[in-house]
Amino acid sequence: MLLALDKRGSLYDQIARAIRVEILEGRIAAGSKLPSTRTLAIALGVSRKSVLQAYDLLCAEELAIAREGSGTRVGKVGSFTRVSTKIRMVPTSLYALRARSLPSITLAGAHISGRPRFDLHYGEPLVDPALFHSWRRKLAAAALRAGPTYPLAGGYLPLRRAIAEYLGRRRGIVCDAADILVVGGTQQALTLVERVLLNPGDDVVVEDPHYQLALHSLLAHGARVTSVRTDPEGLVVQELPRRETRLLLVTPSHQFPSGVVMTLTRRLELLRWAARTGSWIFEDDYDTEFHSRVRPLPALRSLDLADRVLYVGTFSKSLFPSLRLGFIVCPKALRDDLYRAKLMDDIGSATMEQAALGAFIQSGMFEKHLRKTAKELVNRRRAIVAALQRLAGSHIEIGPHEAGMHLIVWFRHLAFDRLDAFIERAKSLGLGLYPVHPYYRTRPSRPGLLVGYAGLSVSQLRTAVELFAQCLESESPEHVRSGPDTGRLNNGP
């Protein structure tokens, strides 16, 4: 018997796998006697023990039968035709076909290989290493409280209570634990809302610009998506449809990615529109904890008297992305349906992580962590804005930067056909820059950059802006410098 071993795994696995293929493809007939273990071991140049283990495995799979005195024989199995391992498109559901047609994602979360040293990619929050490394201790303690049983679909009750109390203190949202549904982050929240509210072809409105993964999820679901522009006051409510729109997605506390904060007037207009048309609003409050104001504007949900707002929060930005936990504050009319959708999706989120997070919030450590993180983000935001302002004027324009972990830089003169070359030039210097126009359904009139600053220290951010200035000089030297300072950027704020 000639066997080709593939050098994957243990020897006995390789031997068993090679014989298995011979049997299933019909080259060794049912009832045929396999070589003795000693003979096959010599032929393969392996130990007899490895062959014995391989035969035992084949017998356990009922592909072979060992009888004392008559050796090991092939069992009665049908043969199979080898199929090509070449990847090919196969018929799938309409959902899969719609998902295939979507463009690639440029957000963080998608794998980026070979990142530059000074990477201004948005999406990865400021993570406290001490907090992350202590998380295993929190989980160990939480395991005793959580227990080994299946989780509740709605979420671990102490965590839901802690979230409800926190939202009442910090966001002005009056709710109780029964209104909270714990989910695996904002993306699962949207998926569950789609299942409960939307049929293929239903009308949905998103802001323009928008969050890519949300738009992709809606399109894959089969929603008919239209966009409404934003201006310096937020979503332009007057441009919303006058009829019922099944769902509207908004980021009012810190519009993504423009950075605009929706004014109170617009918030009230939006809520009146929802009540008048019978539309539902998905409020994504993704990073409001990191606002420059003493207190941010109230959440849309806190002003909602008609109970039309689904308020969604996540701990990916406030703690760390690998903690896949978020929540929905459910309107009472949708609460039971959303609970059922969660149950059928994954039964429930992991209880140990929920128990650890609930204790973290109830102890006051979560808000202490937020204050520390917000202070550091303010320092980084001030550093990068101050450095960029030395280049502003005739060269660039800095977008709103009151909150969050990113801002937009708009070019005043650079054309779209020069943008890729500009970004490649920056990459050659070790600077990672990323365009903002992929987040627009209607392309903006000029190119810009989505600049994330949470992942670099203050000194690194200043160096990053110096490299950015070098790129501007090489692209358009006559427009970069303004005033008498023609030297290297000052490291001061």
C-alpha positions in Angstrom: 0.0 0.0 0.0 1.4 3.4 -1.1 0.4 6.1 1.2 1.3 9.8 1.0 1.5 11.4 4.4 0.7 15.1 4.5 2.8 16.1 7.5 -0.1 17.7 9.2 -0.7 16.6 12.8 0.6 13.5 14.5 1.9 10.5 12.6 -1.0 8.3 13.5 -3.4 11.1 12.3 -1.6 11.3 9.0 -1.6 7.6 8.5 -5.3 7.3 9.4 -6.2 10.2 7.1 -4.3 8.7 4.2 -6.0 5.3 4.6 -9.4 7.0 5.1 -9.1 8.8 1.7 -8.2 5.5 0.0 -11.2 3.8 1.5 -13.7 6.5 0.8 -12.6 7.0 -2.8 -12.9 3.2 -3.4 -9.3 2.3 -4.0 -9.4 -0.1 -1.1 -12.5 -2.3 -1.4 -14.8 -3.2 1.4 -13.6 -6.4 3.1 -10.0 -6.0 2.0 -7.4 -6.8 4.5 -5.1 -3.9 5.6 -1.4 -4.6 5.8 -0.2 -5.8 9.2 0.9 -3.0 11.5 4.5 -4.3 11.4 4.6 -4.4 7.6 3.0 -0.9 7.1 5.3 0.6 9.8 8.4 -0.7 8.0 7.0 0.6 4.6 6.4 4.0 6.0 9.5 4.2 8.1 7.5 4.9 11.3 7.0 3.2 14.6 4.6 0.3 14.9 2.8 2.2 17.7 1.8 4.9 15.2 0.2 2.4 12.9 -1.6 0.7 15.7 -3.0 4.0 16.8 -4.1 4.8 13.2 -5.9 1.5 12.9 -7.6 2.0 16.3 -8.9 5.4 15.0 -10.2 3.9 11.8 -12.0 1.1 13.8 -13.5 3.7 16.1 -14.8 5.5 12.9 -16.2 2.1 11.7 -14.2 2.4 8.5 -12.3 -0.7 9.6 -13.0 -3.8 11.6 -10.3 -5.6 13.7 -10.8 -9.3 14.3 -8.5 -11.4 16.4 -6.6 -13.9 14.3 -7.7 -12.3 10.9 -6.1 -8.8 11.1 -7.8 -5.6 10.3 -10.2 -5.3 7.3 -12.0 -2.5 5.6 -15.6 -2.1 6.7 -18.6 -1.9 4.4 -18.8 1.7 3.3 -19.8 3.4 0.1 -17.3 5.1 -2.1 -17.3 8.9 -2.7 -16.3 10.9 -5.7 -13.6 13.4 -4.9 -14.9 17.0 -5.3 -12.8 19.9 -6.4 -11.5 22.0 -3.5 -11.5 25.1 -5.7 -13.5 27.9 -4.2 -16.6 28.6 -6.3 -19.7 30.7 -6.1 -22.7 28.6 -5.0 -26.4 29.4 -4.9 -27.2 31.1 -1.6 -29.9 33.1 0.0 -30.9 36.6 -1.2 -29.3 37.9 2.0 -26.0 36.4 1.1 -26.2 37.7 -2.4 -26.9 41.2 -1.2 -24.0 41.0 1.3 -21.7 39.9 -1.5 -22.5 42.9 -3.6 -21.5 45.4 -0.8 -18.2 47.3 -1.0 -15.3 46.6 1.4 -15.3 48.1 4.9 -12.7 50.8 5.7 -13.5 51.0 9.4 -11.2 49.8 12.1 -12.2 46.2 13.0 -11.3 45.1 9.6 -7.7 43.7 9.6 -5.0 46.2 8.6 -1.6 44.7 7.9 1.6 46.6 8.1 0.3 49.6 10.0 2.4 52.7 9.9 4.2 53.8 13.1 2.1 56.9 13.5 -1.3 55.5 12.6 -4.3 57.9 12.6 -6.8 55.2 11.9 -10.2 55.7 13.6 -11.9 53.0 15.6 -9.6 51.7 18.2 -10.3 53.5 21.5 -7.9 54.6 24.2 -7.4 51.4 26.3 -6.0 51.5 29.8 -3.5 48.6 30.0 -3.9 48.2 33.7 -7.7 47.9 33.3 -7.4 45.3 30.5 -4.8 43.2 32.4 -7.0 43.2 35.6 -10.0 42.0 33.7 -9.1 38.4 34.2 -9.3 38.9 37.9 -12.7 40.5 37.6 -13.9 37.6 35.5 -12.6 35.1 38.0 -14.6 36.8 40.8 -17.6 37.1 38.5 -17.6 33.4 37.7 -18.8 32.6 41.2 -21.7 35.1 40.9 -22.7 34.1 37.4 -22.8 30.4 37.8 -22.6 27.7 35.1 -26.2 27.9 33.8 -27.5 29.3 30.5 -27.8 33.1 30.5 -31.1 35.0 30.5 -31.9 36.2 27.0 -32.5 39.8 28.3 -29.2 39.9 30.1 -27.8 39.4 33.6 -30.2 41.2 35.9 -27.6 43.0 38.1 -26.0 44.4 35.0 -29.3 45.6 33.6 -30.0 47.4 36.9 -26.6 49.0 36.9 -27.0 50.2 33.3 -30.5 51.6 34.0 -29.1 53.5 37.1 -26.1 54.8 35.1 -28.3 56.1 32.3 -30.5 57.9 34.7 -27.6 59.6 36.3 -25.6 60.4 33.2 -28.0 60.6 30.2 -31.3 61.6 31.8 -33.0 58.4 30.6 -35.7 57.1 32.8 -35.9 53.3 32.5 -35.7 50.2 34.6 -34.0 46.9 34.2 -36.9 45.4 32.4 -36.4 48.0 29.6 -32.7 47.0 29.1 -31.7 44.3 26.6 -28.0 43.3 26.8 -26.6 42.6 23.4 -23.2 41.9 21.8 -22.5 45.4 20.7 -24.2 48.0 18.4 -24.0 45.8 15.4 -26.1 43.0 17.0 -28.5 45.6 18.3 -29.1 46.7 14.8 -29.5 43.2 13.5 -32.1 42.4 16.2 -34.0 45.7 15.4 -34.0 44.8 11.7 -35.5 41.4 12.4 -38.2 42.9 14.6 -39.1 46.0 12.5 -38.1 45.5 8.9 -39.3 43.5 6.0 -37.3 43.5 2.7 -38.2 46.7 0.8 -39.1 48.7 3.9 -38.0 52.3 4.0 -35.0 53.2 6.2 -33.2 56.6 6.5 -29.6 57.0 7.4 -27.5 60.2 8.0 -25.1 61.2 5.3 -22.3 60.8 6.2 -22.9 57.5 7.9 -21.5 54.5 9.8 -20.5 51.9 7.1 -21.3 48.7 9.0 -24.8 50.0 9.8 -25.5 50.8 6.2 -24.2 47.5 5.0 -26.3 45.6 7.6 -29.5 47.4 6.4 -28.7 46.8 2.7 -27.9 43.1 3.3 -31.2 42.8 5.1 -33.0 44.1 2.1 -34.1 47.5 3.3 -34.7 50.4 0.9 -32.2 52.9 2.3 -32.2 56.6 1.6 -29.9 59.2 3.0 -30.6 62.6 4.5 -27.8 65.1 4.8 -26.4 66.7 7.9 -25.3 70.3 8.5 -23.7 72.1 11.4 -26.9 71.5 13.5 -27.1 67.8 12.8 -29.6 65.9 10.7 -31.7 68.2 8.4 -35.1 67.1 9.7 -37.0 69.2 7.1 -35.6 66.9 4.4 -37.0 63.7 6.0 -39.9 61.9 4.2 -43.4 63.2 5.2 -44.7 59.7 5.3 -44.0 56.8 7.7 -40.4 55.7 7.6 -39.9 52.3 9.2 -36.6 53.2 10.8 -34.2 56.1 11.1 -30.6 55.8 12.3 -29.0 58.8 14.0 -25.9 59.6 16.0 -27.1 62.8 17.6 -24.6 63.2 20.4 -21.6 63.0 18.1 -22.5 62.5 14.5 -20.4 59.9 12.8 -18.1 60.8 11.2 -18.6 64.5 10.9 -18.4 65.2 14.6 -21.4 67.5 14.6 -23.6 67.6 17.8 -27.3 67.8 17.0 -28.8 70.9 18.5 -31.7 70.7 21.0 -34.0 72.4 18.5 -33.3 69.7 15.9 -33.7 66.9 18.5 -37.2 68.2 19.3 -38.1 68.6 15.6 -36.9 65.0 15.0 -39.0 63.6 17.9 -42.1 65.5 16.6 -41.5 64.0 13.1 -41.3 60.5 14.5 -44.5 60.9 16.5 -46.3 62.4 13.6 -45.3 59.8 11.0 -45.2 56.8 13.3 -41.5 56.2 12.6 -39.0 54.5 14.8 -35.6 56.0 15.7 -32.4 54.1 16.3 -30.2 56.3 18.5 -26.6 55.2 18.4 -24.9 56.9 21.4 -21.5 55.4 20.7 -19.0 57.7 22.4 -20.9 60.4 24.3 -18.9 59.7 27.4 -15.9 61.5 25.9 -17.4 65.0 25.4 -15.6 68.2 26.1 -18.6 69.8 27.7 -19.2 69.4 31.5 -22.4 67.6 30.5 -23.4 66.7 27.0 -26.8 67.5 25.6 -29.5 65.1 26.8 -30.0 61.9 24.9 -32.7 61.9 22.3 -34.4 59.1 24.3 -34.6 61.3 27.4 -36.8 63.8 25.5 -39.0 61.1 23.8 -42.5 61.3 25.2 -44.0 59.1 22.4 -41.7 56.1 23.1 -40.4 55.9 19.5 -36.6 55.9 20.3 -34.5 52.7 20.6 -31.5 54.0 22.6 -28.3 51.9 21.9 -25.1 52.0 23.8 -21.9 50.0 23.7 -18.9 49.4 26.0 -16.5 48.9 23.0 -15.3 52.5 23.1 -15.6 53.2 26.8 -13.7 50.0 27.9 -12.2 47.9 25.1 -13.5 46.4 21.8 -13.0 42.7 22.7 -15.6 43.1 25.4 -18.5 42.5 23.1 -21.3 43.9 25.2 -23.8 46.7 24.6 -27.5 47.3 25.3 -30.8 48.6 23.9 -33.2 50.6 25.9 -36.3 49.2 24.4 -39.6 51.0 23.7 -42.3 49.0 25.6 -44.2 48.2 22.4 -41.1 46.4 21.0 -39.5 45.0 24.2 -40.9 41.4 24.1 -40.2 41.0 20.4 -36.6 42.2 20.8 -36.2 39.8 23.7 -37.5 36.9 21.6 -35.2 37.9 18.7 -32.2 37.9 21.1 -33.2 34.5 22.4 -33.3 33.0 18.9 -30.1 34.7 17.8 -27.7 33.4 20.5 -29.8 32.5 23.6 -28.0 35.3 25.6 -24.7 37.1 26.0 -22.0 35.5 28.1 -23.0 35.8 31.8 -19.5 36.0 33.3 -18.5 39.1 31.3 -21.9 40.6 32.2 -21.4 39.9 35.9 -17.9 41.4 35.9 -19.2 44.5 34.1 -22.2 44.9 36.4 -20.0 44.9 39.5 -17.6 47.3 37.8 -20.4 49.8 37.2 -22.0 49.4 40.6 -18.7 49.9 42.4 -18.2 53.3 40.8 -15.0 52.2 39.1 -16.6 52.5 35.7 -17.3 56.2 36.1 -13.9 56.8 37.6 -12.4 55.1 34.6 -14.5 57.3 32.3 -13.3 60.5 34.0 -9.6 59.4 33.7 -10.0 58.4 30.0 -12.0 61.5 29.1 -9.3 63.7 30.6 -6.6 61.9 28.6 -8.6 62.1 25.4 -9.1 65.9 26.0 -5.3 66.2 26.2 -4.8 64.3 23.0 -7.6 66.2 21.3 -6.1 69.6 22.3 -2.6 68.5 21.2 -3.6 67.4 17.7 -6.0 70.4 17.2 -3.3 72.9 18.3 -0.8 71.3 16.0 -3.2 71.2 13.0 -4.3 74.8 13.6 -0.7 75.9 12.6 -1.5 74.4 9.2 -5.0 75.7 8.9 -6.1 78.8 7.0 -5.4 78.4 3.3 -4.3 74.8 3.5 -6.7 72.7 5.6 -9.9 73.1 7.6 -10.6 71.3 10.9 -14.0 69.9 11.4 -16.0 69.9 14.7 -14.0 68.4 17.6 -16.0 68.7 20.8 -16.2 65.0 21.6 -15.1 61.5 20.8 -11.9 60.1 19.4 -11.7 61.5 15.9 -12.1 64.6 13.8 -12.1 65.4 10.1 -9.5 67.4 8.3 -10.7 68.9 5.0 -8.2 69.9 2.2 -8.8 73.4 0.8 -6.9 72.8 -2.5 -6.0 69.1 -2.9 -8.0 67.4 -5.7 -9.5 64.0 -5.4 -7.2 62.7 -8.1 -4.2 63.6 -5.9 -5.5 62.1 -2.7 -4.3 58.5 -3.1 -0.8 59.8 -3.9 -0.8 62.0 -0.9 -1.8 59.1 1.4 0.9 56.9 -0.1 3.5 59.7 0.4 2.4 59.8 4.1 2.7 56.1 4.4 6.2 56.2 3.1 7.0 58.5 6.0 5.4 56.2 8.6 2.1 58.1 8.8 -1.2 56.4 8.4 -3.9 58.7 6.8 -7.4 57.6 5.8 -10.0 59.3 3.5 -13.4 60.3 4.8 -15.3 60.2 1.5 -16.1 56.4 1.7 -18.5 57.3 4.6 -20.6 59.5 2.3 -23.2 58.3 -0.1 -23.1 61.6 -1.9 -19.4 62.4 -2.3 -18.3 65.7 -0.6 -17.1 68.5 -2.9 -13.5 68.2 -1.6 -11.4 65.4 -0.1 -10.8 65.1 3.6 -9.3 62.7 6.1 -10.9 60.9 9.0 -8.3 61.3 11.8 -8.4 59.1 14.8 -6.3 60.3 17.7 -7.0 57.9 20.6 -4.3 55.4 19.7 -1.3 57.8 19.9 0.2 59.7 22.8 0.4 63.5 22.8 4.1 63.5 21.7 3.3 60.9 18.9 0.4 63.0 17.7 2.6 66.1 17.4 5.1 64.0 15.4 2.3 62.8 13.2 1.2 66.3 12.4 4.8 67.2 11.6 4.9 64.4 9.1 1.5 65.6 7.7 3.0 69.0 7.3 5.9 67.5 5.3 3.4 65.9 3.0 1.6 69.2 2.5 5.0 70.8 1.7 5.8 68.2 -0.9 2.4 68.4 -2.5 1.9 72.2 -2.5 4.9 74.0 -0.9 3.7 77.5 -1.8 0.4 77.0 0.2 1.7 75.2 3.3 3.5 77.9 5.3 1.7 80.9 6.5 3.4 83.7 8.5 7.1 83.9 9.4 7.4 80.4 10.9 8.9 78.3 8.1 10.7 75.8 10.3 9.7 72.6 12.0 6.4 72.7 13.9 6.7 73.7 17.5 6.0 70.8 19.9 4.1 73.1 22.2 0.3 73.3 22.2 
